[in-house]
Amino acid sequence: MAAEKIPYKIYLSEEEMPRTWYNVRADMKNKPAPLLNPATGQPMGYEDLRPVFCDELIRQELDNDTREIPIPDEIRHFYKMYRPSPLVRAYCLEKKLGTPAKIYYKFEGNNTSGSHKLNSAIAQAYYAKQQGLKGVTTETGAGQWGTALSMACAYLGLDCQVYMVKCSYEQKPFRREVMRVYGASVTPSPSTTTQVGRRILAEHPGTTGSLGCAISEAVEKATTTPGYRYVLGSVLNQVLLHQSVIGLESKAALDKYGVVPDIIIGCAGGGSNLGGLISPFMGQKLRGEQDYRIIAVEPASCPSFTRGKFAYDFCDTGMVCPLAKMYTLGSNFIPSPNHAGGLRYHGMSSVLSQLYHDGLMEAVAVEQTKVFEAAEEFARVEGILPAPESSHAIRVAIDEALRCKETGEEKTILFGLTGTGYFDMVAYEKFHNGEMTDTIPTDAELEASFARLPQVPGQD
Ligand SMILES: *Cc1c(COP(=O)(O)O)cnc(C)c1O
């Protein structure tokens, strides 16, 4: 194609926004392993999951075959308030780095919740409303998911009850207040409002909580309150499905200019933004149409892919949830509280875990001081103040671009810039004051956690 000048921002029109989500499972030869009932060790079917999740979302969760799933009009309508999101050519960063690499990022922080989580929040709230439910419960760690869900529930007139990991509840009072602006009720977790919360508090007095604890509380609350279901902002197959809108838009924008990325990079907490970003590209790779290098970036303090085990494990600390087969550090693993921001989850999406296990993607772990260095380097030339989570992807994008500078290769890099960091200024402050440290778990700590993985027949 002619060397048409590529603009700083490639926008799609509303008409060009995807009308269907893409389900990458349809193209996977090795499907992600099913959720198991912890009591019986048997796969969980539609009826088993109904007490916890909304009906339509269970169908999406279990559907490994339908390639394209229509986005309902009301969801598309909501998407139009903040989508399509821009795909930015990072000309300023390229210049600053002096790299021949071409860097693109898909920016998902252009909405009040400040992250990509709104893409799935509106979908999940929509199906809950369709089913005639009164409300939903959930957990939130850093606060982005709780905020996104509060916004979606407010829009549709659903009640929203959020269990917020206690250390975030205390460190991020403004996040909490944003959720309350949108009408959500917010409880610090672990709390005394649930049985499992009281048990965790008794076993670990003074704990600052974890996502795994908050999930247990939210699930218990949903299953014991009539007219309520539980929703989750990451990890699940359905969430990756909704987030495929990120990858579909990115690909449509790049296709307009005939650009094909060589390397695709995203941060990985539970895997939803990365799964969504890579989906259409991974689909091509799985169908043998095109090859890409795909890199998941995780914190060295919570290294599920790079140091975890591929095994069935609980999704929560209280062991009330189904078992998922995934790369996990063990549901008892609680990452160091000095680790800033999100990406603190012990497990990983089953879809991404299977793809990683099959050698279709790579993973790297990075230390948080290096992540914040990259965040500032990026902010100073590209303008956007990035979330700490997103900055993991920035770190590796910069590292890959610097490698191109050494080798002279003109690689095209695409990374996901998942959100903004306005509520993470305490972490930035620690970084500026030189008080930020990297707490990396020892092998002995991980082994102790692995020793408590559940025993499932047929697993070593
Ligand atoms: C939640 C979040 C993440 C990590 O979650 P994934 O499910 O792995 O995408 C990354 N970035 C931001 C800004 C987030 O809010």
The ligand as a MOL file (V3000), in Angstrom:
LIG
                    3D

  0  0  0     0  0            999 V3000
M  V30 BEGIN CTAB
M  V30 COUNTS 15 15 0 0 0
M  V30 BEGIN ATOM
M  V30 1 C -8.4710 -4.1900 36.0470 0
M  V30 2 C -7.4430 -3.5230 35.2610 0
M  V30 3 C -6.4060 -4.2470 34.6590 0
M  V30 4 C -6.2160 -5.7160 34.8180 0
M  V30 5 O -7.2850 -6.5670 34.5820 0
M  V30 6 P -7.3430 -7.5390 33.3610 0
M  V30 7 O -8.5800 -8.3160 33.5560 0
M  V30 8 O -6.1140 -8.3970 33.3970 0
M  V30 9 O -7.3960 -6.7020 32.1500 0
M  V30 10 C -5.5010 -3.5600 33.8840 0
M  V30 11 N -5.5680 -2.2260 33.7360 0
M  V30 12 C -6.5450 -1.4980 34.3160 0
M  V30 13 C -6.5470 -0.0130 34.1160 0
M  V30 14 C -7.5030 -2.1190 35.0850 0
M  V30 15 O -8.4700 -1.3940 35.6480 0
M  V30 END ATOM
M  V30 BEGIN BOND
M  V30 1 1 1 2
M  V30 2 1 2 3
M  V30 3 2 2 14
M  V30 4 1 3 4
M  V30 5 2 3 10
M  V30 6 1 4 5
M  V30 7 1 5 6
M  V30 8 2 6 7
M  V30 9 1 6 8
M  V30 10 1 6 9
M  V30 11 1 10 11
M  V30 12 2 11 12
M  V30 13 1 12 13
M  V30 14 1 12 14
M  V30 15 1 14 15
M  V30 END BOND
M  V30 END CTAB
M  END
